[in-house]
Amino acid sequence: MLTKGIDESIHRGIIYLHQHQFPNGEFCNYIGSKDDLKECVPHSHVFPTSLICFSLLQMKNIPEVKQMLQLSSAFLQFQSMRAGVWNQLTNWSNGFSVYPCDVDNTSCASIVLKALDKEYPDNKEILFDNRAKNGLFYTWYTLRFNKILKKDYWLIILRGFRNPFGAYRYWTTNEATRHDIDGVVNANVLYYLGLRAETQPIIPYIISIIEKNEEAECDLWYRNPLIVYYFFARNYYNGIYGLEPIKDPIIQRILLKVNQNGSIGESALETAMAIISLISLGNKSDIIKKAASYLINTQNTYGEWPRWAIYYDGPSKKQVCGSEEITTAFCLESLAMYKSAFFNDKI
């Protein structure tokens, strides 16, 4: 029976994550050069822990998950910087002093801490201060011409001057620019802050991305459309119904990537994110059942699913990031959502 298989699969995945969480609450992340990350090295980032915690939220009443979320929330609180902003790198990583703080990590860490009712600085104003004239949010907290006269804002911005040569090297050797505005980054801001006057411009921006078929190029860091769909669709699921025009196009584009074995895309990670997106957008086709069965049948011995790239260090994809822990968390989220949507059985 599929429901029994889901329960067993979710249990095994949770035990795997519980056993592989670091003592400080962080989860593993690797960097490599290819999507399968078969050749990779560990690298300490804040972002994977935020993503994994979000995926686990709907299972937070399970004792092992409750323990993991408690540890990880302390980790995220410890990584918080002035005015409640976060960096991509952990504060003990090489490069932390030259990496600018960013809106994506700030939004995703805040989403988790807010959902868990954990304390963190009120960072709405510092996010509002980091917008372009068109109302969209810049990705980076970095030096740009503006008329903002707030101490915390400028102390965050001028942080790069502590290591000016390192900061110069960052902006000249990476594909990032000081004026980057990215699609998924803005979608994550929208999810965190909700619909309000300051986030309203994000809605037509996301709709325009889908209408123009620009999901593969709308963000420097998220280059896989199936992953982009996940971040867009969760906003609709969260009550941002102004995104209605993206529903049918995303559903149809996902269905075009369905394989004969039930998988969607090229990996378990993509299959899981496609399941979540379809359910989030109100689709309940048999495709989802087959995809869920595929995940259950391909779960590895210890309860994990294979690592796969979730985000990149720029459009050239010279460096990719992912881990078994990240893939496993999204597979768990997808199976939990499937169980709730199709069997009305919340975990």
C-alpha positions as CSV (number, residue, x, y, z in Angstrom):
1,M,0.0,0.0,0.0
2,L,1.5,3.4,-1.0
3,T,0.6,5.2,2.2
4,K,2.6,2.6,4.2
5,G,5.5,3.0,1.8
6,I,5.3,6.8,2.3
7,D,5.4,6.5,6.1
8,E,8.4,4.1,6.0
9,S,10.2,6.3,3.5
10,I,9.6,9.5,5.5
11,H,10.7,7.8,8.7
12,R,14.0,6.5,7.1
13,G,14.7,9.9,5.6
14,I,14.2,11.7,8.9
15,I,16.5,9.2,10.7
16,Y,19.1,9.8,8.1
17,L,19.0,13.6,8.5
18,H,18.9,13.3,12.3
19,Q,22.0,11.2,12.2
20,H,23.8,13.4,9.8
21,Q,23.1,16.8,11.3
22,F,26.3,18.5,12.7
23,P,26.4,19.0,16.4
24,N,26.1,22.8,15.9
25,G,22.8,22.4,14.0
26,E,24.3,22.9,10.5
27,F,23.8,20.5,7.6
28,C,26.4,19.4,5.1
29,N,26.9,21.2,1.8
30,Y,29.3,20.3,-1.1
31,I,30.7,22.3,-3.9
32,G,31.7,20.7,-7.2
33,S,31.8,21.3,-10.9
34,K,29.0,19.1,-12.2
35,D,25.3,18.6,-11.3
36,D,25.8,15.1,-9.9
37,L,28.5,16.4,-7.5
38,K,30.3,13.1,-7.8
39,E,33.6,15.0,-7.4
40,C,33.1,17.6,-4.7
41,V,34.4,19.0,-1.4
42,P,32.5,20.1,1.7
43,H,31.9,23.9,2.1
44,S,30.2,25.6,5.0
45,H,27.2,27.6,3.8
46,V,24.2,29.0,5.8
47,F,21.7,28.5,3.0
48,P,21.4,24.6,3.0
49,T,20.4,24.6,6.6
50,S,17.6,27.2,6.0
51,L,16.3,25.1,3.0
52,I,16.3,21.9,4.9
53,C,14.6,23.4,7.9
54,F,11.8,24.8,5.8
55,S,11.2,21.4,4.2
56,L,11.0,19.8,7.6
57,L,8.5,22.4,9.0
58,Q,5.4,20.4,8.2
59,M,6.9,17.4,10.1
60,K,7.9,19.4,13.1
61,N,5.9,17.4,15.6
62,I,8.0,14.3,15.0
63,P,10.5,14.1,17.9
64,E,13.6,13.8,15.7
65,V,12.5,16.7,13.5
66,K,11.8,18.8,16.6
67,Q,15.3,18.2,17.8
68,M,16.8,19.0,14.4
69,L,14.8,22.3,14.1
70,Q,15.8,23.3,17.6
71,L,19.5,22.8,16.9
72,S,19.3,24.4,13.4
73,S,17.4,27.5,14.7
74,A,20.2,28.1,17.2
75,F,22.7,27.8,14.3
76,L,20.8,30.3,12.3
77,Q,20.5,32.7,15.2
78,F,24.2,32.5,15.8
79,Q,24.9,33.3,12.1
80,S,22.7,36.4,12.2
81,M,24.6,39.7,11.7
82,R,23.8,43.3,12.3
83,A,20.1,44.3,11.8
84,G,19.2,40.7,11.2
85,V,20.9,40.1,7.9
86,W,22.7,36.9,6.9
87,N,25.7,35.9,4.7
88,Q,26.0,33.0,2.3
89,L,29.1,31.8,4.2
90,T,29.2,30.8,7.8
91,N,31.2,33.2,10.0
92,W,34.1,30.7,10.3
93,S,34.4,30.1,6.6
94,N,37.3,31.4,4.5
95,G,35.9,34.3,2.5
96,F,33.4,35.3,5.0
97,S,35.0,38.7,5.5
98,V,34.7,39.6,1.8
99,Y,31.4,38.0,0.9
100,P,28.7,40.7,1.0
101,C,25.5,39.9,3.0
102,D,22.6,39.1,0.8
103,V,18.8,39.3,0.7
104,D,18.3,35.6,-0.2
105,N,20.0,34.2,2.9
106,T,18.3,36.9,5.0
107,S,14.9,36.0,3.8
108,C,15.2,32.2,4.0
109,A,16.8,32.2,7.4
110,S,14.1,34.6,8.6
111,I,11.3,32.4,7.2
112,V,12.5,29.5,9.3
113,L,13.0,31.4,12.5
114,K,9.7,33.2,12.1
115,A,7.9,29.9,11.5
116,L,9.5,28.4,14.7
117,D,8.7,31.5,16.7
118,K,12.4,32.0,17.4
119,E,13.9,35.4,18.3
120,Y,15.8,37.4,15.6
121,P,16.2,41.1,14.8
122,D,13.3,42.8,13.1
123,N,14.9,43.1,9.6
124,K,12.0,44.4,7.5
125,E,13.3,47.9,7.2
126,I,16.8,46.7,6.3
127,L,15.2,44.7,3.5
128,F,13.0,47.6,2.4
129,D,16.1,49.8,2.2
130,N,17.7,47.4,-0.4
131,R,15.3,48.1,-3.3
132,A,15.8,49.4,-6.7
133,K,13.7,52.3,-8.2
134,N,11.4,49.8,-9.8
135,G,10.5,48.4,-6.3
136,L,12.4,45.1,-6.8
137,F,14.9,43.9,-4.2
138,Y,18.6,43.9,-4.9
139,T,20.4,40.6,-4.2
140,W,23.4,42.1,-2.4
141,Y,23.9,44.5,0.5
142,T,26.7,46.5,-1.2
143,L,27.8,50.0,-2.1
144,R,25.5,51.7,-4.6
145,F,24.4,55.3,-4.9
146,N,21.4,56.1,-2.7
147,K,20.1,58.6,-0.2
148,I,19.5,56.2,2.7
149,L,20.8,57.7,6.0
150,K,20.6,54.8,8.4
151,K,23.5,53.7,10.6
152,D,22.9,49.9,10.4
153,Y,22.4,50.0,6.6
154,W,25.8,51.8,6.1
155,L,27.7,49.6,8.6
156,I,26.5,46.6,6.6
157,I,27.3,48.2,3.3
158,L,30.8,49.4,4.4
159,R,31.7,46.0,5.8
160,G,33.6,45.3,2.6
161,F,36.1,48.1,3.3
162,R,37.6,46.1,6.2
163,N,39.2,44.0,3.4
164,P,39.1,46.2,0.3
165,F,41.4,44.0,-1.8
166,G,39.4,40.9,-1.0
167,A,36.1,42.8,-1.8
168,Y,37.6,44.1,-5.0
169,R,38.6,40.6,-6.0
170,Y,35.1,39.3,-5.2
171,W,33.4,41.7,-7.5
172,T,35.9,41.3,-10.3
173,T,36.3,37.5,-10.3
174,N,32.7,36.5,-9.7
175,E,29.8,36.8,-12.1
176,A,27.8,38.8,-9.5
177,T,27.3,42.6,-9.9
178,R,26.4,45.2,-7.3
179,H,23.1,45.8,-9.1
180,D,21.9,42.2,-9.4
181,I,18.1,41.7,-9.2
182,D,17.2,38.0,-9.2
183,G,13.9,36.2,-9.7
184,V,14.1,33.5,-7.0
185,V,15.7,36.0,-4.6
186,N,12.7,38.3,-5.0
187,A,10.3,35.3,-4.7
188,N,11.9,34.4,-1.4
189,V,11.5,38.0,-0.1
190,L,7.8,37.8,-1.1
191,Y,7.4,34.6,0.8
192,Y,9.0,36.0,3.9
193,L,7.4,39.5,4.0
194,G,4.1,38.5,2.4
195,L,1.9,40.7,0.2
196,R,2.3,44.4,1.1
197,A,2.9,47.6,-0.7
198,E,6.7,47.1,-0.6
199,T,6.5,43.6,-2.2
200,Q,3.7,44.2,-4.7
201,P,6.2,44.8,-7.6
202,I,7.5,41.3,-7.2
203,I,4.2,39.8,-8.5
204,P,4.2,41.2,-12.0
205,Y,8.0,40.5,-12.1
206,I,7.5,36.8,-11.5
207,I,4.5,36.7,-13.9
208,S,6.6,38.3,-16.6
209,I,9.4,35.8,-16.1
210,I,7.0,32.9,-16.8
211,E,5.3,34.7,-19.6
212,K,8.6,35.3,-21.4
213,N,10.0,31.8,-20.7
214,E,12.9,33.3,-18.8
215,E,12.9,31.0,-15.8
216,A,16.3,29.5,-16.7
217,E,17.9,32.9,-16.9
218,C,15.9,35.0,-14.3
219,D,18.4,34.4,-11.5
220,L,22.2,34.1,-11.5
221,W,22.2,31.4,-8.8
222,Y,19.2,29.2,-9.6
223,R,19.6,28.0,-13.2
224,N,17.4,25.0,-13.2
225,P,13.7,25.8,-14.1
226,L,12.3,23.0,-12.0
227,I,14.0,24.5,-8.9
228,V,12.8,28.0,-9.9
229,Y,9.2,26.7,-10.2
230,Y,9.4,25.4,-6.6
231,F,10.2,28.9,-5.2
232,F,7.6,30.6,-7.3
233,A,4.9,28.0,-6.6
234,R,5.3,28.0,-2.9
235,N,4.3,31.7,-2.9
236,Y,1.0,30.8,-4.5
237,Y,0.5,28.0,-2.0
238,N,1.2,30.5,0.7
239,G,-1.7,32.6,-0.4
240,I,-0.2,35.0,-3.0
241,Y,-3.1,34.4,-5.4
242,G,-2.0,37.3,-7.6
243,L,0.3,34.7,-9.1
244,E,-2.6,32.9,-10.7
245,P,-1.3,33.5,-14.2
246,I,1.8,31.4,-13.6
247,K,-0.2,28.3,-12.6
248,D,-1.0,26.6,-15.9
249,P,2.2,27.5,-17.7
250,I,4.4,26.0,-14.9
251,I,2.2,22.9,-14.6
252,Q,2.4,22.3,-18.4
253,R,6.2,22.9,-18.4
254,I,6.7,20.4,-15.6
255,L,4.6,17.8,-17.2
256,L,6.8,18.0,-20.3
257,K,9.7,16.8,-18.2
258,V,8.0,13.6,-17.0
259,N,9.9,10.4,-17.7
260,Q,8.6,6.9,-18.3
261,N,9.9,5.6,-14.9
262,G,7.9,8.3,-13.1
263,S,10.7,10.7,-12.4
264,I,10.6,14.3,-13.4
265,G,13.7,15.9,-14.8
266,E,17.1,14.2,-14.2
267,S,17.2,13.5,-10.5
268,A,15.4,12.8,-7.3
269,L,15.8,16.4,-6.3
270,E,14.1,17.7,-9.4
271,T,11.4,15.0,-9.0
272,A,10.7,16.1,-5.5
273,M,10.6,19.8,-6.3
274,A,8.3,19.1,-9.2
275,I,5.9,17.2,-7.0
276,I,5.9,20.1,-4.5
277,S,5.3,22.6,-7.3
278,L,2.4,20.7,-8.9
279,I,0.7,20.2,-5.5
280,S,1.3,23.9,-4.6
281,L,-0.4,25.0,-7.8
282,G,-3.4,22.7,-7.3
283,N,-2.6,19.9,-9.6
284,K,-3.5,16.4,-8.5
285,S,-2.8,14.3,-11.6
286,D,-1.6,10.6,-11.5
287,I,1.8,12.0,-12.6
288,I,2.3,12.9,-8.9
289,K,1.5,9.5,-7.7
290,K,4.0,7.9,-10.1
291,A,6.6,10.5,-9.1
292,A,6.1,9.8,-5.4
293,S,6.4,6.0,-6.1
294,Y,9.6,6.7,-8.0
295,L,11.1,8.5,-4.9
296,I,10.0,5.7,-2.6
297,N,11.6,3.1,-4.8
298,T,14.9,4.9,-5.3
299,Q,15.6,5.8,-1.7
300,N,19.1,4.6,-0.8
301,T,20.1,2.1,1.9
302,Y,20.5,4.6,4.7
303,G,17.3,6.6,4.0
304,E,18.9,9.3,1.8
305,W,18.6,10.3,-1.8
306,P,21.5,11.2,-4.0
307,R,23.0,14.7,-4.0
308,W,22.3,17.0,-6.9
309,A,23.0,20.6,-7.7
310,I,20.4,23.0,-6.3
311,Y,22.2,26.3,-6.9
312,Y,25.2,27.6,-8.8
313,D,27.9,30.2,-8.4
314,G,26.8,32.1,-11.5
315,P,25.5,31.4,-15.0
316,S,28.7,29.6,-16.2
317,K,28.0,26.9,-13.5
318,K,31.7,26.6,-12.7
319,Q,30.7,25.8,-9.2
320,V,27.6,23.9,-8.1
321,C,26.2,23.3,-4.6
322,G,24.2,20.4,-3.1
323,S,24.2,17.4,-0.8
324,E,22.4,14.2,0.1
325,E,20.9,16.1,3.1
326,I,19.4,18.8,0.9
327,T,18.0,16.3,-1.6
328,T,16.6,14.2,1.2
329,A,14.9,17.1,2.8
330,F,13.1,18.1,-0.4
331,C,12.1,14.4,-1.0
332,L,10.6,14.3,2.5
333,E,8.7,17.6,1.9
334,S,7.3,16.2,-1.3
335,L,6.2,12.9,0.2
336,A,4.6,14.7,3.2
337,M,2.8,17.1,0.9
338,Y,1.7,14.2,-1.3
339,K,0.3,12.3,1.7
340,S,-1.6,15.4,2.9
341,A,-3.0,16.3,-0.5
342,F,-4.0,12.9,-1.7
343,F,-4.9,11.1,1.5
344,N,-5.8,14.0,3.7
345,D,-3.3,12.7,6.2
346,K,-1.0,15.4,7.7
347,I,2.1,14.3,9.5
